[in-house]
């Protein structure tokens, strides 16, 4: 396994694991995880973009860019599925 793949799996796996653990909190955990997901994706994307612009041979910048996109796809779909079945408001 290449060094790039190891870094990518570590960064993505740890972040998604923490977000999914936050989803287990009973009152407002899913909403909190969704908000944290938006912040983390933005930070990874902007940080990766800056790192790649400064030095395109920087492996961490490429890892952060790819990781932000994967986290956005997996995280937003998971939070969306959970929120679609969540009973909010007065019914």
N, C-alpha and C positions, 0 to 999 in steps of 0.2 A: 504494500500500500504506500502510495506516495505521501510526501510530507504535506502537500496541499490538501489531499483528501483527509488526512488525520486532523489538520487544523479546521477544515470545514465541518467535519463530523463533530468535533469537540464543541465548536462555537454554536452550531445549530442545535445539537442534542442537549446541551446544558440549558440553553435559552428556552427551548420548547418544553423541556422537563420542568423547569421552574414555572413557566406559564400554565402548564397543565396542573401542577400542584396548587397553584393559586385558584384555579377553577374549582377545586374541591372545597374551598371555604364556603360555608352555607349562605351567609347573607351578603350578597353583592360581590362574591368572588369572581364570577364570570365577567361582570362589568369592569371590575378592577383589572382583571387580566387583559381585557380588551383595550383598556386605556394604556396599560403598560406595554402591550403589544405595539400599539401605534408609536409610542415614544421610542421603544427599542428599535423598531424598523427604521424610523427616521434617523436615529443616531448612527446605526450601523451603515445605512446608505450614505449619509453625508460624510461620515468618517472614512468609509471606504473610498468614496469619490475623491475626497481630498488626498488620501494616501496614494491613490493611483495617479492623480494629476501631478503630485510632487515627484513621485518616482514610479514609473510604470513597471519596474521590476520588483516592486514591493508586493510580496505574496499575501501579506495580511490585508491589504486593501482589496485585492481580488476576492479573498475569502469573505471579507465583510460584505462586499457587494452581493455576491452569490448567496450568502447566508441571509441577508435581509430580504431578498426576494423569496427564498424558500420559506422562511419564517412567516412572511406575509401571506403566502398562499395557504400554507398548512394552518397557521394560527387563525387567520380570519375565517377560513372555512369551518374550523372547529368551533370558534366562538359564535359564528353565525348559526350553526346547527343547534347549539345549546340555547342561544337566545330565541330561536324560532319556537322552541317548545317551552320557554319560560313564561309563566303567567305573571304579567305585570299589569297593575291597574285593577280596576273594579269590574268584575264580570258577573 
